Amino acid sequence: MTLEMYLVMGVLVLAILMFIFEWVRVDVVGIIMMVILPLLGLVTPKQAISGLSSNAVVSIIAVIIIGAALDKTGVMNTLARVILRFSGKSESRITALIAGTVAFISGFMQNIGAAALFMPAAKRIGRQTGVPVSRILMPMGFCAIIGGCITLVGSSPLILLNDLMKVVNEDVEPWGLFSVTPVGVALVVAGIAYFIIFGRYILPAAKGEEATGLMTPGLANTYGNVGELYELHVPETAQAKSLQELDIRPMFFTTVVALINHGHDETVFTPDGENVVRPGADIAVVGPLAMVTQLAETYGWELKSELEAFAEDLSPNNAGIMEGIITPRSEFSRRTPHEVHLRRNYRVNPLALYRGDKIFVSGIRDIRLEPGDALLLQGRWESFHMLKDKPHLTFTEEVQGEILRTDKAKFAVGWLLVALSMILIFKVQLSIALLTGALGMILSRVLTIDEAYNSVDWMTVFLLGGLIPLGMAFENTGTAKFIADTIVSALGNVQPIVLLTVIGILSSFFTLVISNVGCAVLLIPLSMNMAAQAGADPRIAAMVVAVAASNTFVLPTHQVNALIMRPGGYRTVDYVRAGAGMTILYLVVMIAALMMFY
């Protein structure tokens, strides 16, 4: 080994130690690589910063923006609702549909985004069907990771694949967008089958993160007696009455926050006294359980055990409760909630008024508001976002949710199709095609340019930009070839399948201790040299590394595994138990699919 080889290996060890012990953030590791490699003379200054302008980095930026646009327009939520209607109460069907859908979406957007999008729906399905959420979230999370292998843009290692192959050989034939699809589909099917067959033995039956209730803990400490959200069903034999006639709040200290009159196709999220409750209606109320039960018995209504008609519209994703303080400049000051018309003008339901050390629930419509008064309000998140931009109220907590631009959904889907058509039909370079789709989202105002910038995970961008030169240093100094020669000599004359298996095992180990991006950058050039030495196809060897870099199931180190850990109530031992078999199955299916289809 030469001095340069020792230096490259030393930089590699330093990078691995920084990843494992987290002395600095991962993006800082990338920046350190960009600085230290040219200072040591292992790459040129131009090579050191070339990663930031690489095809892979630009593609990842564009994919994230496209995914954010699809999420902003509600396209993913619509798809989720359609799929979940068919899940029923069968645990196997729930697992297969949710995991399969998330895996498909992960093939076209970041897997962490796909998992985060479906997690609230998965938790709600678990509560409604009685299936422990821990039996739903881990299959969903694992398949979100695997789904990134369905297309060449589904995961960072696969996006990097063609660029890293060109580092070794400029003339190598690049892989197409769906070249990896047979392997990815086989892995997804195997993963779903694994959980359907062995799920009851390897998955914990923990309930996971307990529901936090209607209000945040801070608000619950003050307004806990206001109650929770309940749904009531009015029988068909009931008489039609207005809310003013029913006089619910003064009698039962309960607030009606939503009303659906099915026969009249009427849905109201801020009903007032003039709204009529008709036979067969569903009503959502906020109040103490004892009083809501008494309300149901008094009028002969049915108290549902859980939200059904309002399960989606009043879910934490779409609605909630906020506390607003009346400001000195507020137009609400010296006026009553009735005079302000909070329901009609601002689309929020007043639940309680806090003044001094007293909380008022009944009769607040006629209390004159003073600066410093606190109003407890219920409504959909878009209403709160509208209110926060006005000087009337100062909210004590950050407004959740976001305003979806559902009217832009057609534009979002259209630009996604444009980008895919440019890749598949017109053979436009991946980064340019995806950047066209991202630019289209901005020009058609699906996203603003600021929202596009904010959606990008710049940590990943700088991590990639710094690790790509490390792969170049391995090539420039001959270190990759030296390691390949050493391993091939130790293996002797082996069959290609044995070599690919060894590469897959190495990749699966490295991706657990460093990032999947770091694993790809380090091992793709190395594996191609090993394959060339052993007489195997270097392109297949590179593919093995890129796919095996997603084999991260034994530890909760992957972003998706970390995301589902607390909601699923998982411990590290749960990942070891379920992930050990998944890791072996992943390697076996991956090698078998590669040998079968390539």
C-alpha positions in Angstrom: 0.0 0.0 0.0 1.2 3.5 -0.8 1.0 6.5 1.5 -2.0 7.8 -0.4 -3.8 4.6 0.2 -3.1 4.8 3.9 -4.4 8.4 3.9 -7.7 7.4 2.1 -8.2 4.5 4.5 -7.6 6.8 7.5 -10.2 9.3 6.1 -12.6 6.4 5.7 -12.1 5.3 9.3 -12.6 8.9 10.4 -15.9 9.2 8.5 -17.2 5.9 9.9 -16.3 6.9 13.5 -18.1 10.2 13.0 -21.1 8.4 11.7 -21.2 5.9 14.5 -20.5 8.2 17.5 -22.2 11.3 16.0 -19.4 13.7 17.0 -20.8 16.0 14.4 -24.0 16.0 12.3 -23.9 13.9 9.2 -24.0 16.8 6.8 -21.0 18.3 8.6 -19.2 15.0 7.9 -19.9 15.6 4.2 -18.4 19.1 4.4 -15.4 17.8 6.3 -14.8 15.3 3.4 -15.0 18.2 0.9 -12.3 20.1 2.8 -9.9 17.4 4.0 -9.6 15.4 0.8 -8.2 18.2 -1.4 -6.0 19.4 1.5 -4.4 15.9 1.6 -4.0 15.9 -2.2 -6.3 12.9 -2.6 -8.7 14.7 -5.0 -8.5 17.9 -7.0 -10.3 21.0 -5.7 -12.7 20.7 -8.6 -13.5 17.1 -7.7 -14.0 18.0 -4.1 -17.0 20.2 -4.8 -18.2 18.3 -7.9 -20.6 16.3 -5.8 -22.9 19.3 -5.2 -23.5 19.6 -9.0 -23.8 15.8 -9.7 -26.7 14.2 -11.4 -27.5 12.4 -8.2 -27.7 15.4 -5.9 -29.8 17.4 -8.4 -32.1 14.4 -8.8 -32.7 14.1 -5.1 -33.5 17.8 -4.7 -36.0 17.6 -7.5 -37.6 14.3 -6.2 -38.1 15.9 -2.8 -39.8 19.0 -4.3 -42.1 16.8 -6.4 -43.0 14.7 -3.4 -43.7 17.9 -1.3 -46.0 19.2 -4.1 -48.0 15.9 -4.3 -48.4 16.1 -0.5 -49.4 19.8 -0.5 -52.2 19.2 -3.0 -53.7 16.2 -1.0 -53.0 13.7 -3.8 -51.4 11.2 -1.3 -54.2 11.6 1.2 -56.8 10.9 -1.5 -54.9 7.7 -2.5 -54.7 6.7 1.1 -58.4 7.0 1.8 -59.3 5.0 -1.3 -56.9 2.1 -0.4 -58.0 2.0 3.3 -61.7 1.5 2.4 -60.8 -2.0 1.2 -58.8 -3.1 4.2 -61.8 -4.2 6.4 -60.9 -5.6 9.8 -58.6 -8.4 8.6 -55.1 -8.0 10.0 -53.6 -9.7 7.0 -55.5 -7.5 4.6 -54.7 -4.4 6.5 -51.0 -5.3 6.5 -50.9 -6.1 2.8 -52.8 -3.0 1.6 -51.1 -0.5 3.8 -47.6 -1.9 3.3 -48.1 -2.5 -0.4 -49.4 1.0 -1.0 -46.7 2.7 1.0 -44.1 0.6 -0.9 -45.5 1.7 -4.3 -45.4 5.4 -3.2 -41.9 5.0 -1.9 -40.8 4.0 -5.4 -41.5 7.6 -6.5 -40.9 9.8 -3.4 -38.7 9.7 -0.3 -39.6 6.7 1.8 -39.6 8.8 5.0 -42.3 11.0 3.4 -44.4 8.0 2.3 -44.2 6.5 5.8 -45.0 9.8 7.6 -48.0 10.4 5.3 -49.6 7.0 6.0 -48.8 6.7 9.7 -51.8 8.7 11.1 -54.1 6.7 8.9 -52.5 3.4 10.0 -52.9 4.4 13.7 -56.5 5.2 13.1 -57.2 1.9 11.3 -55.6 0.1 14.2 -57.9 1.8 16.7 -61.0 1.2 14.7 -60.3 -2.5 14.0 -58.7 -3.5 17.3 -55.5 -4.5 15.6 -52.5 -3.4 17.8 -50.8 -0.5 16.0 -47.4 -2.2 16.6 -48.5 -5.0 14.2 -49.3 -2.4 11.5 -46.5 0.2 11.7 -43.4 -2.1 11.4 -44.6 -3.9 8.3 -45.5 -0.4 6.9 -42.1 1.0 7.8 -40.1 -1.9 6.5 -42.0 -1.9 3.2 -41.5 1.9 2.9 -37.8 1.2 3.0 -38.0 -1.7 0.5 -40.3 0.2 -1.8 -37.4 2.6 -2.6 -36.0 -0.2 -4.7 -38.9 -0.3 -7.1 -37.5 2.5 -9.3 -34.2 4.2 -9.8 -35.5 7.3 -8.1 -37.0 5.7 -5.0 -33.9 5.8 -2.8 -30.7 7.8 -2.6 -28.3 4.8 -3.3 -30.2 4.0 -6.5 -30.2 7.6 -7.6 -26.5 7.6 -7.0 -25.9 4.3 -8.8 -25.3 5.5 -12.4 -23.0 8.4 -11.2 -20.9 6.1 -9.1 -20.6 3.6 -11.9 -19.2 6.3 -14.1 -16.6 7.1 -11.5 -15.2 3.6 -12.2 -15.9 3.4 -15.9 -17.0 6.4 -18.1 -18.3 4.1 -20.8 -20.4 1.9 -18.6 -24.0 1.5 -19.7 -26.4 3.3 -17.3 -29.4 1.6 -15.7 -32.9 2.8 -16.7 -35.6 4.1 -14.4 -37.4 0.7 -14.1 -34.3 -1.5 -14.5 -34.5 -2.4 -10.8 -38.2 -3.0 -10.7 -38.2 -6.8 -10.9 -35.9 -7.0 -7.9 -37.9 -4.3 -6.0 -41.3 -6.0 -6.6 -39.9 -9.4 -5.5 -38.6 -7.9 -2.3 -41.9 -6.1 -1.5 -43.9 -9.3 -2.1 -41.5 -11.3 0.0 -41.6 -8.6 2.8 -45.4 -8.6 2.9 -45.6 -12.4 2.9 -43.0 -12.5 5.7 -45.2 -10.4 8.0 -48.4 -12.1 7.0 -47.0 -15.5 7.8 -44.7 -14.8 10.8 -46.1 -11.4 12.0 -48.0 -12.9 15.0 -44.7 -14.4 16.2 -42.2 -11.7 15.6 -44.2 -8.5 16.1 -45.0 -7.2 19.6 -48.6 -6.6 20.6 -47.9 -3.3 22.3 -50.4 -0.5 22.0 -47.7 2.0 21.3 -48.0 5.7 21.9 -51.2 6.4 23.8 -53.6 8.9 22.3 -53.0 12.4 23.6 -56.7 13.3 23.5 -58.4 16.2 22.0 -56.1 18.8 23.5 -52.3 19.0 24.0 -51.1 18.2 27.6 -50.6 22.0 28.2 -54.2 22.9 27.3 -55.6 19.8 29.0 -54.1 20.9 32.3 -56.2 24.1 32.1 -59.3 23.0 30.2 -59.5 19.3 31.0 -63.1 19.6 32.3 -64.3 20.9 28.9 -64.4 17.3 27.7 -63.5 15.3 24.6 -64.9 14.9 21.1 -67.8 12.5 20.6 -70.1 11.6 17.8 -73.9 11.2 18.1 -76.4 9.7 15.6 -79.9 11.0 15.4 -82.5 8.2 14.7 -84.7 8.4 11.6 -87.8 8.7 13.9 -86.6 11.9 15.5 -88.2 15.3 14.8 -86.3 18.0 13.0 -85.2 20.7 15.4 -82.9 23.7 15.2 -79.9 23.8 17.5 -81.4 26.9 19.2 -84.5 24.8 20.1 -82.4 22.0 21.4 -80.5 24.4 23.7 -77.6 21.9 24.2 -74.8 24.1 25.6 -76.7 25.6 28.6 -78.3 22.3 29.6 -75.4 19.9 29.0 -72.3 22.1 29.0 -71.6 20.6 25.6 -70.7 22.3 22.3 -71.9 21.1 18.9 -68.9 21.5 16.5 -70.1 19.7 13.4 -73.3 18.5 11.8 -74.1 16.3 8.8 -77.6 16.1 7.5 -77.2 13.1 5.1 -80.6 13.3 3.3 -80.0 17.0 2.5 -76.3 16.6 1.6 -75.4 19.2 4.2 -72.2 19.2 6.2 -71.5 22.1 8.5 -68.3 22.4 10.6 -69.3 25.5 12.5 -73.1 25.1 13.1 -75.0 27.9 14.8 -78.4 28.1 16.4 -80.2 28.4 13.0 -78.9 25.0 11.7 -81.5 22.3 11.8 -80.8 18.7 13.1 -82.8 16.5 10.9 -83.7 12.8 11.2 -80.7 10.5 10.4 -78.2 13.3 11.1 -74.7 12.8 12.7 -73.5 15.4 15.2 -70.0 15.9 16.6 -69.9 17.5 20.1 -67.2 18.5 22.6 -68.2 17.9 26.2 -67.7 15.8 29.4 -68.6 12.1 28.8 -71.2 12.1 31.6 -73.0 15.2 30.1 -72.8 13.8 26.5 -74.3 10.5 27.7 -77.1 12.4 29.4 -77.6 14.4 26.2 -78.0 11.2 24.2 -80.4 9.7 26.7 -82.5 12.9 26.9 -83.1 13.1 23.1 -82.9 9.4 22.3 -79.7 9.8 20.2 -77.0 7.1 19.8 -73.6 7.8 21.3 -71.0 6.2 19.1 -68.0 4.5 20.7 -65.7 6.2 18.2 -65.8 8.7 15.4 -67.3 7.3 12.2 -68.9 10.0 10.0 -66.3 12.6 11.2 -63.3 10.2 11.5 -61.5 11.9 8.6 -62.8 15.5 8.7 -62.2 16.0 12.4 -59.1 13.8 12.7 -55.9 15.4 14.2 -54.6 15.8 10.7 -57.5 18.1 9.7 -58.8 19.8 12.9 -58.0 20.5 16.5 -58.3 22.9 19.4 -56.3 26.0 20.0 -56.1 28.7 22.7 -56.1 32.3 21.5 -55.4 35.4 23.7 -57.3 38.6 22.9 -54.7 41.2 21.9 -55.1 45.0 22.8 -55.5 45.8 19.1 -58.1 43.0 18.5 -61.4 43.9 17.0 -62.9 41.3 19.3 -62.2 43.5 22.3 -65.3 45.0 24.0 -67.5 42.8 21.8 -69.2 39.4 22.5 -68.4 36.2 20.5 -72.0 36.5 19.2 -71.4 40.0 17.9 -68.0 38.9 16.3 -69.7 35.9 14.6 -66.8 33.6 15.3 -68.6 30.7 13.6 -69.8 32.5 10.5 -66.9 34.8 9.8 -63.9 32.8 11.1 -65.1 29.2 10.9 -64.2 28.3 14.5 -66.3 27.0 17.4 -65.9 28.7 20.8 -65.7 26.1 23.5 -64.7 28.1 26.7 -63.5 31.4 27.9 -60.7 31.7 30.5 -60.6 35.0 32.5 -58.7 35.5 35.7 -59.0 32.2 37.5 -62.4 31.2 36.1 -63.4 29.1 33.1 -66.8 29.8 31.4 -68.4 27.2 29.2 -72.0 28.1 29.1 -73.2 31.6 28.2 -69.9 32.8 26.7 -71.7 34.0 23.5 -72.9 37.0 25.5 -69.7 37.8 27.5 -67.9 40.9 26.4 -64.3 40.0 25.6 -61.4 41.9 27.2 -57.7 42.1 26.3 -56.0 39.2 28.0 -59.0 36.9 27.9 -58.2 33.4 26.6 -60.6 31.8 24.1 -60.6 28.0 23.6 -61.5 27.4 20.0 -62.2 24.2 17.9 -62.0 24.2 14.2 -60.2 22.9 11.1 -56.6 23.9 10.7 -57.1 26.1 7.7 -59.4 28.3 9.8 -56.7 28.7 12.4 -54.1 29.5 9.7 -56.4 32.2 8.5 -56.9 33.6 12.0 -53.2 33.6 12.9 -52.5 36.1 10.2 -54.9 38.6 11.7 -54.3 40.8 14.8 -57.3 39.5 16.7 -55.7 36.6 18.6 -52.3 35.4 19.7 -52.2 31.6 19.8 -50.4 30.0 22.7 -49.2 27.1 20.6 -48.0 26.6 17.1 -50.9 26.1 14.6 -50.7 22.6 13.2 -51.7 21.2 9.9 -51.5 23.2 6.6 -53.8 24.6 4.0 -53.9 22.0 1.2 -54.2 23.3 -2.4 -56.5 20.7 -3.7 -57.4 22.8 -6.7 -53.8 22.3 -7.8 -53.9 18.5 -7.7 -54.3 18.1 -11.4 -51.2 20.3 -12.0 -49.1 18.3 -9.5 -50.1 14.9 -11.1 -49.6 16.4 -14.6 -46.0 17.6 -13.9 -45.2 14.3 -12.4 -46.3 12.6 -15.6 -44.3 15.0 -17.6 -41.2 14.2 -15.7 -41.7 10.5 -16.0 -42.5 10.8 -19.8 -39.3 12.7 -20.3 -37.3 9.9 -18.6 -39.1 6.9 -20.2 -40.1 8.1 -23.7 -37.7 10.9 -24.6 -34.7 9.5 -22.7 -33.9 12.8 -21.1 -31.2 12.7 -18.3 -32.8 11.9 -14.9 -31.8 15.1 -13.2 -33.0 17.4 -16.0 -36.3 15.5 -16.3 -37.0 15.6 -12.6 -35.9 19.2 -12.4 -38.4 20.0 -15.1 -41.2 18.4 -13.1 -40.1 20.3 -9.9 -39.9 23.6 -11.9 -43.3 23.0 -13.3 -44.7 22.6 -9.8 -43.4 26.1 -8.9 -44.4 27.8 -12.2 -48.0 26.4 -11.9 -48.0 27.6 -8.3 -48.5 24.2 -6.7 -45.6 25.3 -4.5 -44.0 28.6 -3.9 -40.3 28.8 -4.5 -39.8 29.4 -0.7 -41.9 26.2 0.1 -39.8 24.3 -2.5 -36.5 25.4 -0.8 -37.9 24.6 2.7 -39.0 21.1 1.6 -35.5 20.1 0.6 -33.5 18.1 3.1 -30.3 20.1 2.8 -28.6 17.8 5.3 -28.8 15.0 2.8 -27.6 17.3 -0.1 -24.4 18.2 1.7 -23.9 14.6 2.9 -24.1 13.4 -0.6 -22.0 16.3 -2.0 -19.2 15.4 0.5 -19.2 11.6 0.2 -19.1 11.5 -3.6 -15.5 12.9 -3.6 -14.5 10.2 -1.1 -15.5 7.6 -3.7 -13.4 9.4 -6.2 -10.4 9.4 -3.8 -10.7 5.6 -3.6 -10.4 5.4 -7.4 -7.7 8.1 -7.8 -5.3 6.4 -5.4 -6.0 2.9 -6.5 -7.3 1.9 -3.0 -10.5 0.4 -4.4 -8.6 -1.8 -6.8 -6.2 -2.9 -4.0 -9.0 -3.9 -1.6 -10.8 -5.7 -4.5 -7.6 -7.6 -5.4 -7.1 -8.5 -1.7 -10.7 -9.8 -1.2 -10.7 -11.7 -4.5 -7.4 -13.3 -3.6 -8.7 -14.4 -0.2 -11.9 -15.8 -1.8 -10.0 -17.6 -4.5 -11.7 -18.8 -7.7 -15.4 -18.4 -6.7 -18.6 -18.4 -8.7 -20.3 -15.0 -9.4 -23.2 -15.8 -7.1 -20.8 -16.3 -4.2 -19.1 -13.0 -5.0 -22.4 -11.2 -5.2 -23.5 -12.7 -1.9 -20.3 -11.5 -0.2 -20.9 -8.0 -1.6 -24.5 -8.1 -0.4 -23.4 -9.1 3.1 -20.8 -6.4 3.2 -23.3 -3.8 2.0 -25.9 -4.9 4.6 -23.3 -4.5 7.4 -22.0 -1.1 6.3 -25.5 0.4 5.9 -26.2 -0.4 9.5 -23.2 1.5 10.8 -23.0 4.4 8.3 -25.7 5.9 6.1 -27.1 4.1 3.1 -25.6 6.9 1.0 -22.2 6.4 2.6 -22.4 2.7 2.0 -23.2 3.2 -1.7 -20.5 5.7 -2.2 -17.8 3.5 -0.6 -18.8 0.1 -1.9 -20.1 0.6 -5.4 -16.6 1.4 -6.9 -15.1 -1.3 -4.7 -17.6 -4.0 -5.8 -17.2 -3.1 -9.4 -13.5 -3.7 -9.2 -14.0 -6.9 -7.3 -16.4 -8.1 -10.0 -14.0 -7.2 -12.8 -11.2 -9.2 -11.0 -13.5 -12.2 -10.6 -14.9 -12.2 -14.1 -18.4 -11.1 -13.0 -20.5 -8.3 -14.4 -19.5 -5.0 -12.6 -22.9 -3.5 -13.3 -24.7 -6.3 -11.4 -22.2 -5.9 -8.5 -23.0 -2.2 -8.4 -26.7 -3.0 -8.4 -26.3 -5.4 -5.5 -24.7 -2.6 -3.4 -27.4 0.0 -4.3 -30.2 -2.5 -3.4 -28.5 -4.0 -0.3 -28.0 -0.5 1.1 -31.7 -0.5 2.0 -31.3 -3.7 4.1 -31.5 -1.8 7.4 -34.0 -3.6 9.5 -32.0 -5.0 12.5 -31.5 -1.6 14.2 -33.7 1.5 14.4 -30.9 3.6 12.7 -32.8 4.2 9.4 -35.0 7.4 9.4 -38.2 5.4 8.8 -37.4 3.0 11.7 -36.8 5.9 14.0 -40.0 7.5 12.9 -42.2 4.6 13.8 -40.4 3.6 17.0 -42.3 5.6 19.6 -45.8 5.5 17.9 -45.4 1.7 17.6 -44.1 1.3 21.2 -41.1 -0.6 19.8 -37.8 -1.3 21.6 -34.5 -2.1 19.9 -35.0 -5.8 20.7 -38.2 -5.7 18.6 -36.2 -4.5 15.6 -33.7 -7.3 16.2 -36.4 -10.0 16.4 -38.3 -8.9 13.3 -35.3 -7.5 11.4 -33.0 -10.6 11.7 -35.3 -12.8 9.6 -36.1 -9.9 7.2 -32.4 -9.2 6.7 -31.7 -12.8 5.6 -34.8 -13.0 3.5 -33.9 -9.7 1.8 -30.4 -11.0 0.8 -31.8 -14.3 -0.5 -34.6 -12.8 -2.5 -32.3 -10.0 -3.9 -29.6 -12.4 -5.1 -32.2 -14.8 -6.5 -34.0 -12.0 -8.4 -30.8 -10.6 -9.8 -29.7 -14.1 -11.0 -33.2 -14.7 -12.5 -33.8 -11.4 -14.3 -30.3 -10.1 -15.3 
